[in-house]
Amino acid sequence: MKIQKGQRVRFLNDVGDAKVLDTDGDCALLLRDDGFDEWYPVSELIVVEDDLLEKQLEHQHIRPKDQTVIRVSKSETFTPKLNVMEIDLHIHNLVENERLISKDKILDLQLFHARQAIEKARKKKIPRVVLIHGIGQGILRRELLKLLEGYDRLQYYDASYQKYGKGATEVELW
């Protein structure tokens, strides 16, 4: 993909994002997120696509995995016998290449998928959703709990410790 002025890019061999201020042949003048500008080889940059989520959601469809589990997407499964939907909110399960998503968009993307799962479960009358958020620093879990507090007709609690450890929240929908 050709890098153009105004695009956001990530570094192949460095940490952080930048905005392209100008291009000149094989180099681009970048304004890094830390406020510094520098010339950088275009071959070592990746364009950040924030609309990647919308592209992925267009291509989702349900495919049976076996008799008991239906894989809805890379991150989402439904078990009809237990009447529960699981969604793994780890970023590598939500997008093909997490390096294309800027760090400030990752939490928004995870919360978007959580909202989508809850709405999908309501439409399909699935009474339980397990949101797998992992342990980490607890940021995603805190934000999920804030999100869930805004919903009516549901309750939530820590999911099965034996199955998920401390890294999941179960939501019951009425």
N, C-alpha and C positions, 0 to 999 in steps of 0.2 A: 504494500500500500504506500502510495506517495505521501510524504509528509508535507503539510501545507501550513502556512501562517495561520495562527489562531487555534490550532489543534492542541489537545492535551496529549502528552506522551509520557511513557514510563521508560526507565533505563533497563537494558538487558543485564548489565553487569554492575549496577549501582542501585541504591535505595532511593525511593522518592519519585515524585512526579514533576512535570514542568509544562510550561506553555511555550509554544513555538512563536518567537517574535519575528524571525526572518529565516530564510534559507539561502544558501549559496553553494550550489553544486552538491557535494557530498557531506556538507556540514549544515547544522542548523543552530541559530542563536536561540538559546532557551532561557526563560525566566524560571528558575527553580522555585519550588515551594518555600525554600528558606530565604527567598528574596534576592539571591545572587543570580546574575546572568553569565552565561558561558557558551562558547561554541562547542558543539558536540557532534561526533560522526553520526550521520543519519542511519548507517548500518547497525548502530547499537541502540536504536530507539524503537519502541512499540507504540502505536497509536492507541489511546484509551478510548474505548467505545462504551459510553454510558447507556446507549439504547440496546445493549446486548440482551438484557432481560426481556424486553418486548419481543425481540427476534426469537428467543428460546420459547417463550410462552405460546407463540403462534404454532409451533411444531409439536406441542405436547399432545399425546394421545395415549389411551390406556391399552397396555399390552399384557395379557396374562403371562405370569412367570410359571406358575404351576396351579394345582387345584386350590391351594389355600392362600396364596399371596398374589395380589395384582400389583405390578410395578407401574405406577403412574408416570414417574419420571425418574431421573437418576437419583433424586433425593426423596421421593415420595412413594410409599407403598400403602396398600389397603388389604386388610385381612378380613374377608367376609364372615368367616366363622366366629371371630372375636368381635366383629363389627367395630374395628378401630382403624384409623388412618395414622400412619407415622410419617413425619417429615423431618429429614435430617437437615438442619440449618447451617451446617459447616459450609463455608463458602465454596470449597472445592467440589461439593455435591450440587451446588446451584448453578454454576457456570462452567463452560468448557475450559476456560483459561482464566484463572483468578488474577493473573498479572495484568489483564486488560481492564480490570475494574479498579478505579482509584480507591484508596483506603477510606476516604470520607464517604464513599458510596456503599461500602460493604455492609455496614449495619442497616442502612436503608433497604438494601436488597434483601437482607435476611428478614427484616420485619415485614417487607412486602410479601415474601413467600409465606410467612406465618399467617398474615391476614388472608391471603388467597386460600390457604389450606382450611382455615376456619370457615370461610364463606362457602367453599366447595363442599365441605362436610355438611354444612347446614342445608345446602341445596339438595344434596343426595341423601339427607336424613341419616347421616352417620353420627352416632351419639358420642363418640370419643375420638380425640385427636391427641397424639403424642408429639410434642415439639422437642426434638433433640437439639439441644443448644451447646452441649459440652460444658466443661468446667471453666477452663481459662481464668480470666480475671473477673468473670461474672457480669460483664457489661451487657452482653446479649440477654442473659437471664433477667437482669433488672429491667431492661427495656421491654422484654416480653411481658413481664408482670405488669408494667405500666399499661401496655397495650391491652392486656386481658381485663384490667380493671375498667376499661372504657366500654366493655361489652355487657349487654343484658343477657339474661337467660343462659348463663354458663357458670361453672365453678372450675377451679383449677387447683392443682396440688402437685407435689413432687411425684414423678412417675416411679414405677417399680425399681427399687434399689438393686434387686437381684439382676434385673435385665439391663438397666441403663446406668447404674451407679448414681452419682449425684448430677448427671448431665442431661436430665430431661424433665419436662413438665407435662403433665397429663391434663387435658381439658375435657370436661363433660358438658355437652350441649343439650339444652332442653328444647 
